[in-house]
């Protein structure tokens, strides 16, 4: 017998799927990251189109008309939130300087051997490495001592170590406090002071959502306090544009360089499935002094993150624009 009542297995399947997806979408609408498992699922918001679409098909097969309306509404909201978040204001005037920035999480140093040829091939001007152990630091400083004579590091092992390498002179600057190492520096980029901040927040695991929020809030406070000059925040944010805590950082006036280069949804983690399914949680955020002319996401063997390489141009700031 054909099911017309909307209470068959197809309708139940549609209802369960739509209920789960609706919780995540509802938090996105409410501009909150909610509680576990919402923060974890928000990282994969675009991929929720698949269960929502399947739920819509089930509702259609069951002739469950309220479910059809519900499914269309959920799909419409998902499609709406696929759009890039935040404003972009391209600076005017000719470039004052150009620089290439590379950020990579090498997973407790295991990706270091693959990072070495990547640095030789891409030749970035500034390198920001997360989870850089003592062995990682020794390798990179030994192989690239003359190429990157200027360095700042948090000298810890495991996931806490971090390293900034630079062709440009680096002045001291306080980093952002966090569970993992997040050093800062001021780079002299052809006579222009650029504030650099390496980023590595804790991941939003079920028992770490609170610290994850607090560390992103500290990054927001840092960005707001340094909005009077060129700023680059780069690293593993463990957050995507679908996380409210990350959007708060962008709301200070920063823009994701990958978005400027047309890659606002390119996944960086997990690297093994990034070409099929993943989340963009590694970012280079820049102040309104910069444009981005390119972004690439090379795979680094030994780590579950893809590296991110962006080409930036520093422009004079229009002081009349806020």
C-alpha positions as CSV (number, residue, x, y, z in Angstrom):
1,X,0.0,0.0,0.0
2,X,1.3,3.4,-0.9
3,X,2.1,5.5,2.2
4,X,0.1,8.8,2.3
5,X,0.0,9.5,6.0
6,X,3.5,10.7,6.4
7,X,4.1,8.3,9.3
8,X,6.0,5.6,7.4
9,X,9.8,4.8,7.6
10,X,10.6,7.4,4.9
11,X,8.9,10.1,7.0
12,X,10.6,9.0,10.2
13,X,13.9,9.1,8.4
14,X,13.3,12.5,7.0
15,X,12.1,13.8,10.4
16,X,15.2,12.5,12.3
17,X,17.6,13.9,9.7
18,X,15.9,17.3,9.5
19,X,15.8,17.5,13.3
20,X,19.5,17.0,13.6
21,X,20.5,19.3,10.8
22,X,18.0,21.9,12.1
23,X,19.8,22.1,15.5
24,X,23.1,23.0,13.8
25,X,21.5,25.4,11.3
26,X,19.5,27.0,14.1
27,X,22.7,27.7,16.0
28,X,24.2,29.2,12.9
29,X,21.1,31.4,12.5
30,X,21.3,32.4,16.2
31,X,25.0,33.3,15.8
32,X,26.1,30.9,18.5
33,X,28.3,27.8,18.6
34,X,26.0,26.0,21.0
35,X,27.1,23.0,23.0
36,X,28.6,19.6,21.9
37,X,28.1,18.3,19.2
38,X,27.2,21.6,17.5
39,X,30.6,23.2,17.5
40,X,32.1,20.1,16.0
41,X,29.4,19.8,13.3
42,X,29.5,23.5,12.4
43,X,33.0,22.9,10.9
44,X,31.3,20.8,8.3
45,X,28.2,22.9,7.7
46,X,28.4,22.8,3.9
47,X,28.4,19.0,4.0
48,X,25.1,19.0,5.8
49,X,23.5,19.7,2.4
50,X,23.8,15.9,1.8
51,X,21.7,14.7,4.8
52,X,19.2,17.6,4.3
53,X,18.8,16.7,0.6
54,X,18.3,13.0,1.5
55,X,15.7,14.0,4.1
56,X,13.9,16.1,1.5
57,X,13.8,13.0,-0.9
58,X,12.5,10.8,1.9
59,X,9.7,13.4,2.7
60,X,8.8,13.4,-1.0
61,X,8.6,9.6,-1.2
62,X,6.4,9.6,1.9
63,X,4.3,12.4,0.7
64,X,4.9,14.1,4.0
65,X,4.1,17.7,3.0
66,X,5.2,19.4,6.3
67,X,8.5,17.6,5.9
68,X,8.8,18.9,2.4
69,X,8.4,22.5,3.5
70,X,10.8,21.9,6.4
71,X,13.4,20.4,4.2
72,X,13.2,23.2,1.6
73,X,13.6,25.8,4.4
74,X,16.6,24.0,5.9
75,X,18.3,23.6,2.4
76,X,17.6,27.3,1.7
77,X,19.3,28.4,5.0
78,X,22.3,26.1,4.3
79,X,22.7,27.6,0.8
80,X,22.5,31.1,2.3
81,X,25.2,30.4,4.8
82,X,27.6,29.0,2.1
83,X,28.3,32.6,1.1
84,X,31.6,34.0,2.4
85,X,31.3,35.8,5.7
86,X,32.6,39.4,6.4
87,X,33.2,42.5,4.4
88,X,36.1,43.2,2.1
89,X,37.5,46.6,1.5
90,X,40.3,46.6,-1.1
91,X,43.0,49.2,-0.2
92,X,43.9,51.7,-2.8
93,X,47.3,52.9,-4.1
94,X,50.3,51.1,-5.4
95,X,51.7,48.2,-3.3
96,X,54.3,49.3,-0.8
97,X,55.7,45.7,-0.4
98,X,54.9,42.2,-1.3
99,X,55.3,39.1,0.8
100,X,54.5,35.4,0.7
101,X,53.3,33.8,3.9
102,X,53.2,30.1,4.6
103,X,51.5,28.5,7.6
104,X,51.6,24.8,8.5
105,X,50.6,22.5,11.4
106,X,53.2,19.7,11.3
107,X,51.4,17.5,13.9
108,X,54.0,17.3,16.7
109,X,56.8,17.6,14.2
110,X,55.9,14.6,12.0
111,X,55.3,16.7,9.0
112,X,58.7,18.4,9.2
113,X,60.6,16.3,6.6
114,X,57.9,17.1,4.0
115,X,57.8,20.8,5.0
116,X,61.5,21.2,4.1
117,X,61.2,20.7,0.3
118,X,58.0,22.7,0.4
119,X,59.8,25.7,1.8
120,X,62.6,25.3,-0.8
121,X,60.0,25.2,-3.6
122,X,57.6,27.9,-2.5
123,X,60.2,30.2,-0.9
124,X,57.9,32.1,1.4
125,X,59.1,35.2,3.2
126,X,57.4,34.4,6.5
127,X,56.8,30.9,7.8
128,X,54.6,30.1,10.8
129,X,54.8,26.5,12.0
130,X,52.5,25.0,14.7
131,X,53.3,21.9,16.7
132,X,57.0,22.4,16.0
133,X,59.0,20.3,18.4
134,X,62.6,20.6,19.4
135,X,63.5,18.3,16.5
136,X,61.4,20.4,14.1
137,X,63.1,23.6,15.2
138,X,66.6,22.1,14.9
139,X,65.8,20.8,11.3
140,X,64.3,24.1,10.1
141,X,66.8,26.3,11.7
142,X,69.7,24.1,10.5
143,X,68.5,23.8,6.9
144,X,67.3,27.4,6.6
145,X,69.5,29.4,9.0
146,X,70.8,31.7,6.2
147,X,67.5,32.0,4.4
148,X,65.5,32.9,7.5
149,X,67.9,34.5,10.0
150,X,65.1,36.0,12.1
151,X,63.1,33.8,14.4
152,X,60.6,33.7,17.3
153,X,59.6,30.5,19.0
154,X,57.7,28.9,21.8
155,X,60.2,26.1,22.7
156,X,58.0,23.3,23.8
157,X,57.6,19.7,22.6
158,X,54.5,17.9,21.4
159,X,51.7,20.1,20.2
160,X,52.7,23.2,22.3
161,X,55.8,24.2,20.3
162,X,55.6,27.0,17.6
163,X,58.1,28.7,15.4
164,X,58.1,31.9,13.2
165,X,60.8,32.1,10.5
166,X,61.3,35.3,8.6
167,X,63.4,36.9,5.9
168,X,62.5,40.2,7.4
169,X,63.9,41.5,10.7
170,X,61.7,40.7,13.6
171,X,61.2,42.9,16.7
172,X,59.8,41.5,20.0
173,X,56.1,41.5,20.7
174,X,54.0,39.7,23.2
175,X,52.1,36.7,21.9
176,X,48.5,35.7,22.7
177,X,48.1,33.6,25.8
178,X,46.8,30.0,25.1
179,X,47.2,26.4,26.0
180,X,49.4,25.9,22.9
181,X,52.3,28.2,21.8
182,X,51.2,31.4,20.1
183,X,54.2,33.7,19.7
184,X,54.1,37.2,18.2
185,X,56.5,39.5,16.5
186,X,56.8,42.8,14.6
187,X,58.3,42.3,11.1
188,X,60.1,45.1,9.3
189,X,58.8,44.6,5.8
190,X,60.8,46.9,3.7
191,X,60.5,49.7,6.2
192,X,56.9,49.0,7.2
193,X,56.1,47.5,10.6
194,X,53.7,44.5,10.3
195,X,52.4,42.8,13.4
196,X,52.7,39.0,13.1
197,X,50.7,36.7,15.3
198,X,51.0,32.9,15.1
199,X,47.7,31.2,15.9
200,X,47.1,27.7,17.4
201,X,44.0,27.4,19.5
202,X,42.9,24.2,21.2
203,X,40.4,22.2,19.2
204,X,36.8,22.3,20.2
205,X,36.7,18.8,21.6
206,X,33.8,18.0,23.9
207,X,35.8,18.8,27.0
208,X,37.6,21.8,25.5
209,X,34.8,23.9,24.0
210,X,35.1,26.5,26.8
211,X,38.9,27.0,26.4
212,X,38.5,27.1,22.6
213,X,36.0,29.9,22.9
214,X,38.2,31.8,25.4
215,X,41.3,31.6,23.1
216,X,39.4,32.8,20.1
217,X,38.0,35.6,22.2
218,X,41.6,36.6,23.1
219,X,42.5,36.6,19.4
220,X,39.5,38.9,18.8
221,X,40.8,41.2,21.6
222,X,44.3,41.2,20.1
223,X,43.0,42.1,16.7
224,X,40.8,44.9,18.1
225,X,43.7,46.3,20.0
226,X,46.0,46.3,16.9
227,X,43.6,47.8,14.3
228,X,45.8,50.9,13.8
229,X,48.3,49.2,11.5
230,X,49.1,46.2,9.3
231,X,48.4,42.9,11.0
232,X,48.7,39.3,9.9
233,X,47.2,36.4,12.1
234,X,48.1,33.0,10.7
235,X,47.9,29.4,11.8
236,X,45.6,26.7,13.0
237,X,42.5,28.4,14.3
238,X,40.6,25.1,14.7
239,X,37.6,27.1,13.5
240,X,35.8,27.9,10.3
241,X,33.7,30.8,9.1
242,X,30.7,28.9,10.3
243,X,31.8,29.2,14.0
244,X,30.5,32.3,15.7
245,X,33.7,32.7,17.8
246,X,35.8,32.9,14.6
247,X,33.4,35.4,13.0
248,X,33.9,37.6,16.0
249,X,37.6,37.8,15.1
250,X,36.7,38.7,11.5
251,X,34.3,41.4,12.9
252,X,37.3,43.4,14.1
253,X,38.0,44.3,10.5
254,X,40.2,41.4,9.4
255,X,39.7,39.4,6.2
256,X,40.6,35.9,5.3
257,X,43.3,36.0,2.7
258,X,42.1,32.8,1.1
259,X,38.7,34.5,0.6
260,X,40.4,37.5,-1.1
261,X,42.1,35.0,-3.4
262,X,38.8,33.2,-4.2
263,X,39.3,30.1,-2.0
264,X,37.0,30.8,1.0
265,X,35.7,27.2,1.3
266,X,38.9,25.2,0.4
267,X,39.3,22.5,3.1
268,X,42.6,22.3,5.0
269,X,41.7,19.5,7.5
270,X,41.7,16.5,7.6
271,X,44.3,16.4,4.7
272,X,43.5,12.9,3.6
273,X,39.9,13.7,2.8
274,X,40.2,17.4,2.1
275,X,39.7,17.0,-1.6
276,X,36.3,15.3,-0.9
277,X,35.2,16.5,2.5
278,X,36.8,18.7,5.1
279,X,36.9,22.1,6.8
280,X,39.0,25.2,6.3
281,X,40.4,25.7,9.8
282,X,43.8,27.0,8.8
283,X,43.8,30.7,7.9
284,X,45.8,33.7,7.2
285,X,43.8,36.7,8.4
286,X,44.9,40.2,7.3
287,X,44.0,43.8,8.1
288,X,42.6,46.1,5.5
289,X,46.1,47.2,4.5
290,X,46.5,44.0,2.4
291,X,45.3,42.4,-0.8
292,X,45.9,38.8,-1.7
293,X,46.8,37.7,-5.2
294,X,46.9,33.9,-4.6
295,X,46.4,31.1,-2.2
296,X,47.5,27.5,-2.4
297,X,46.9,24.5,-0.1
298,X,49.8,22.0,-0.6
299,X,49.6,18.7,1.2
300,X,52.3,18.0,3.7
301,X,53.0,14.3,4.4
302,X,53.0,13.2,8.0
303,X,50.4,15.7,9.2
304,X,46.6,15.9,9.0
305,X,46.6,19.5,8.0
306,X,47.3,21.0,4.6
307,X,49.7,24.0,4.5
308,X,48.4,27.3,3.3
309,X,50.5,29.6,1.2
310,X,49.3,33.1,0.4
311,X,50.8,36.0,-1.6
312,X,50.1,39.4,0.0
313,X,50.6,42.9,-1.1
314,X,50.8,45.7,1.5
315,X,49.2,49.0,0.5
316,X,49.1,52.4,2.1
317,X,46.1,52.7,4.4
318,X,43.3,55.2,3.6
319,X,42.9,56.9,7.0
320,X,39.4,58.1,6.0
321,X,38.0,54.5,5.9
322,X,37.0,52.8,9.1
